[in-house]
């Protein structure tokens, strides 16, 4: 999606130091780029995410971009994650962020767990903590997209000395 975010749209880049277009968190981001976004989402749905990640890494590694931490994961980890989540699930996530970035960056599950060919998103809640409406929306959308997501509850045991969790 790098090329979509940084596409040549008038007046959204005023300095070469911007890490995102000025319209990223506005209602105009998606409509102005809808054909580019839909084309990229189709490529992701069709299994092209692994290659897109590799190309973006090769061309832009180290370039400042809002929401990107180049040091957090290796290229191999990112490619594995794209395969584990799958094209259809990734395309749903990307579309939400493209349509309403400021709204959908909130409530994302806390953890991404992956191993070999499986991935799962997990939200962790402590005693008395409840899912927000936004978190419930994420759970529903991810579930509908066949992306595994779970709620993990941390709780005190009876003796108040040890902690546990439940799924």
KEKE-3310 file (N, C-alpha, C; in steps of 0.2 Angstrom, whole numbers, plus 5000, padded with zeros to 4 digits):
npx = (5004:5011:5014:5001:4998:5008:5005:5003:4995:4986:4992:4993:5006:5017:5029:5045:5048:5037:5028:5017:5003:4993:4980:4977:4970:4957:4941:4942:4953:4951:4941:4948:4958:4953:4952:4966:4967:4958:4963:4975:4970:4964:4975:4981:4971:4972:4983:4995:5002:5014:5024:5022:5026:5039:5044:5041:5049:5062:5063:5060:5065:5069:5064:5056:5039:5023:5017:5025:5037:5052:5062:5056:5051:5057:5060:5057:5049:5038:5034:5030:5019:5010:5007:5001:4990:4983:4978:4964:4960:4969:4967:4954:4957:4966:4958:4949:4957:4961:4949:4944:4955:4959:4948:4949:4962:4961:4957:4962:4966:4977:4988:4998:5000:5010:5014:5023:5012:5001:4991:4985:4975:4975:4966:4969:4962:4960:4955:4939:4939:4932:4928:4928:4917:4922:4932:4924:4919:4930:4933:4921:4923:4935:4933:4923:4930:4938:4949:4958:4954:4955:4949:4958:4957:4964:4965:4964:4968:4959:4967:4973:4986:4992:4991:4981:4975:4961:4953)
npy = (4994:5006:5013:5018:5026:5035:5041:5052:5064:5079:5093:5086:5083:5094:5096:5088:5081:5075:5062:5055:5057:5073:5071:5058:5055:5059:5060:5061:5053:5039:5040:5048:5040:5028:5019:5015:5010:4999:4991:4987:4981:4970:4963:4960:4951:4941:4935:4942:4949:4945:4947:4960:4966:4962:4970:4983:4983:4982:4994:5004:5003:5009:5022:5036:5034:5036:5026:5015:5004:5000:4993:4984:4971:4958:4956:4943:4939:4948:4944:4931:4933:4939:4928:4920:4927:4929:4933:4937:4941:4951:4961:4965:4972:4981:4989:4994:5003:5011:5017:5024:5029:5036:5032:5017:5014:5014:5002:4991:4974:4969:4960:4951:4935:4922:4907:4897:4892:4898:4911:4923:4935:4944:4951:4958:4958:4964:4962:4967:4975:4979:4975:4988:4997:4999:4989:4978:4979:4977:4964:4957:4961:4955:4942:4939:4940:4929:4929:4923:4928:4932:4934:4937:4935:4941:4937:4938:4925:4916:4917:4929:4931:4925:4925:4922:4917:4917:4910)
npz = (5000:5000:4989:4986:4997:4996:4984:4969:4973:4972:4983:4995:5000:5007:5011:5009:5020:5026:5034:5031:5020:5020:5020:5025:5037:5034:5027:5014:5009:5005:4994:4984:4980:4976:4965:4964:4977:4977:4967:4973:4984:4978:4973:4985:4991:4981:4985:4984:4994:5001:4991:4989:5001:5001:4990:4994:5006:5000:4992:5001:5014:5029:5027:5034:5039:5044:5056:5053:5059:5056:5062:5071:5066:5056:5038:5034:5045:5043:5030:5033:5042:5033:5025:5035:5040:5028:5012:5010:5023:5026:5016:5020:5032:5028:5019:5028:5036:5025:5022:5033:5042:5055:5063:5063:5068:5081:5094:5089:5091:5105:5103:5091:5087:5080:5072:5062:5050:5055:5062:5075:5082:5097:5111:5126:5142:5159:5176:5178:5166:5151:5134:5122:5112:5099:5099:5100:5087:5079:5082:5077:5063:5060:5063:5053:5042:5043:5051:5064:5080:5098:5114:5129:5146:5160:5177:5195:5206:5219:5231:5229:5226:5215:5197:5183:5167:5155:5141)
capx = (5000:5015:5013:4995:4998:5012:5003:5004:4988:4988:4991:4994:5012:5019:5037:5048:5049:5031:5028:5011:4999:4989:4973:4977:4965:4951:4936:4944:4959:4949:4938:4953:4963:4949:4954:4972:4966:4954:4968:4980:4967:4963:4982:4982:4966:4974:4989:5001:5005:5021:5028:5022:5030:5046:5046:5041:5055:5068:5063:5059:5067:5072:5061:5051:5032:5018:5014:5030:5043:5057:5066:5052:5050:5062:5056:5055:5043:5032:5031:5026:5013:5005:5004:4997:4984:4980:4976:4957:4960:4974:4963:4949:4961:4969:4952:4946:4962:4961:4942:4944:4961:4959:4944:4951:4968:4959:4954:4965:4969:4984:4994:4998:5003:5010:5019:5023:5007:4995:4991:4979:4975:4972:4965:4970:4958:4961:4949:4934:4940:4928:4929:4925:4913:4927:4936:4919:4918:4936:4932:4916:4925:4941:4929:4919:4936:4941:4955:4957:4954:4952:4949:4961:4956:4968:4962:4967:4965:4956:4972:4975:4993:4994:4987:4980:4971:4957:4952)
capy = (5000:5011:5017:5021:5031:5041:5042:5059:5067:5086:5096:5082:5083:5100:5096:5081:5078:5072:5054:5053:5063:5077:5068:5051:5054:5062:5057:5061:5049:5034:5042:5051:5035:5022:5014:5013:5006:4993:4987:4985:4976:4964:4960:4957:4946:4936:4932:4945:4953:4943:4950:4968:4967:4962:4975:4989:4983:4983:5000:5010:5002:5015:5029:5037:5033:5036:5019:5010:5004:4996:4989:4979:4965:4957:4955:4937:4939:4951:4939:4925:4936:4940:4922:4917:4930:4927:4939:4940:4945:4957:4966:4968:4976:4987:4993:4998:5008:5016:5021:5028:5028:5038:5028:5010:5013:5013:4996:4985:4969:4970:4955:4947:4929:4918:4902:4893:4895:4901:4918:4924:4942:4943:4957:4956:4962:4963:4961:4973:4978:4977:4977:4994:4996:4998:4983:4973:4980:4974:4956:4955:4961:4950:4935:4938:4939:4922:4930:4921:4933:4929:4938:4934:4938:4940:4937:4936:4919:4917:4919:4936:4931:4923:4928:4917:4919:4912:4912)
capz = (5000:5001:4983:4987:5002:4994:4977:4967:4974:4973:4989:5001:5002:5006:5012:5008:5027:5029:5035:5028:5016:5024:5020:5027:5042:5032:5023:5006:5007:5001:4987:4980:4978:4977:4960:4966:4983:4975:4963:4977:4988:4974:4973:4992:4991:4977:4987:4982:5000:5002:4986:4990:5007:4999:4986:4999:5010:4996:4990:5006:5020:5033:5025:5039:5037:5050:5058:5051:5063:5052:5067:5075:5063:5050:5032:5035:5050:5040:5025:5036:5045:5028:5023:5040:5040:5022:5008:5011:5029:5025:5012:5024:5037:5024:5017:5034:5037:5020:5022:5039:5046:5061:5067:5063:5071:5088:5096:5086:5096:5108:5101:5085:5088:5074:5072:5055:5045:5059:5066:5079:5085:5104:5115:5133:5147:5166:5180:5177:5160:5146:5127:5120:5106:5094:5100:5097:5080:5076:5083:5072:5056:5059:5063:5047:5037:5045:5054:5071:5086:5104:5120:5134:5152:5166:5183:5201:5209:5226:5236:5228:5226:5208:5192:5178:5161:5152:5134)
cpx = (5004:5014:5006:4995:5002:5011:5003:4997:4990:4987:4992:5001:5015:5026:5039:5049:5042:5031:5022:5007:4995:4982:4972:4971:4959:4947:4938:4950:4956:4946:4943:4957:4959:4951:4961:4971:4963:4959:4973:4977:4966:4970:4983:4978:4969:4981:4996:5005:5012:5026:5028:5026:5037:5048:5046:5047:5061:5068:5063:5061:5071:5069:5056:5044:5028:5016:5019:5036:5048:5061:5062:5051:5055:5057:5053:5048:5037:5029:5027:5020:5008:5002:5000:4990:4980:4978:4969:4957:4964:4970:4958:4952:4963:4963:4949:4951:4962:4954:4942:4949:4961:4954:4946:4958:4967:4956:4956:4967:4976:4990:4992:5002:5004:5015:5018:5018:5001:4996:4985:4981:4972:4971:4965:4966:4960:4955:4945:4935:4936:4930:4925:4921:4917:4931:4931:4919:4924:4935:4927:4919:4931:4938:4926:4924:4940:4948:4954:4958:4951:4953:4952:4960:4961:4964:4966:4964:4962:4961:4975:4983:4996:4989:4986:4976:4966:4955:4944)
cpy = (5006:5016:5021:5027:5037:5042:5050:5062:5075:5089:5092:5081:5090:5101:5089:5078:5075:5065:5051:5059:5067:5074:5061:5050:5058:5058:5057:5056:5043:5036:5044:5046:5028:5017:5011:5008:4999:4989:4984:4980:4970:4960:4956:4951:4940:4933:4935:4949:4951:4947:4958:4970:4967:4968:4982:4989:4985:4991:5006:5009:5008:5022:5030:5037:5032:5029:5014:5010:4998:4991:4983:4972:4964:4956:4948:4936:4942:4947:4933:4927:4936:4933:4919:4920:4929:4934:4942:4944:4951:4963:4969:4973:4982:4992:4997:5004:5013:5020:5026:5027:5030:5034:5021:5009:5012:5006:4990:4980:4970:4966:4952:4941:4925:4913:4898:4896:4897:4907:4919:4931:4941:4950:4954:4961:4960:4963:4968:4976:4975:4979:4984:4993:4995:4992:4977:4973:4976:4966:4954:4955:4956:4943:4934:4937:4933:4923:4928:4927:4930:4935:4934:4938:4936:4941:4935:4930:4921:4919:4926:4936:4929:4925:4922:4921:4914:4914:4912)
cpz = (5000:4995:4983:4991:5000:4986:4975:4967:4976:4980:4995:5004:5001:5008:5011:5015:5030:5029:5033:5024:5021:5025:5022:5032:5041:5028:5016:5004:5003:4994:4982:4977:4977:4971:4962:4972:4981:4971:4968:4982:4985:4974:4979:4992:4987:4979:4986:4988:5001:4998:4987:4996:5005:4995:4990:5003:5006:4994:4995:5013:5023:5032:5031:5036:5043:5050:5056:5056:5060:5056:5070:5073:5057:5044:5032:5039:5046:5034:5028:5039:5039:5026:5029:5041:5034:5018:5009:5018:5029:5021:5016:5029:5033:5021:5023:5036:5032:5020:5028:5044:5053:5066:5068:5066:5079:5089:5093:5092:5098:5105:5095:5087:5082:5075:5065:5051:5049:5062:5069:5082:5092:5107:5122:5138:5154:5169:5179:5171:5155:5139:5125:5114:5099:5094:5098:5090:5076:5077:5078:5065:5055:5059:5056:5041:5038:5047:5062:5076:5092:5109:5126:5140:5157:5172:5189:5203:5216:5231:5235:5227:5219:5203:5187:5172:5159:5145:5133)
residu = (UNK:UNK:UNK:UNK:UNK:UNK:UNK:UNK:UNK:UNK:UNK:UNK:UNK:UNK:UNK:UNK:UNK:UNK:UNK:UNK:UNK:UNK:UNK:UNK:UNK:UNK:UNK:UNK:UNK:UNK:UNK:UNK:UNK:UNK:UNK:UNK:UNK:UNK:UNK:UNK:UNK:UNK:UNK:UNK:UNK:UNK:UNK:UNK:UNK:UNK:UNK:UNK:UNK:UNK:UNK:UNK:UNK:UNK:UNK:UNK:UNK:UNK:UNK:UNK:UNK:UNK:UNK:UNK:UNK:UNK:UNK:UNK:UNK:UNK:UNK:UNK:UNK:UNK:UNK:UNK:UNK:UNK:UNK:UNK:UNK:UNK:UNK:UNK:UNK:UNK:UNK:UNK:UNK:UNK:UNK:UNK:UNK:UNK:UNK:UNK:UNK:UNK:UNK:UNK:UNK:UNK:UNK:UNK:UNK:UNK:UNK:UNK:UNK:UNK:UNK:UNK:UNK:UNK:UNK:UNK:UNK:UNK:UNK:UNK:UNK:UNK:UNK:UNK:UNK:UNK:UNK:UNK:UNK:UNK:UNK:UNK:UNK:UNK:UNK:UNK:UNK:UNK:UNK:UNK:UNK:UNK:UNK:UNK:UNK:UNK:UNK:UNK:UNK:UNK:UNK:UNK:UNK:UNK:UNK:UNK:UNK:UNK:UNK:UNK:UNK:UNK:UNK)
# end
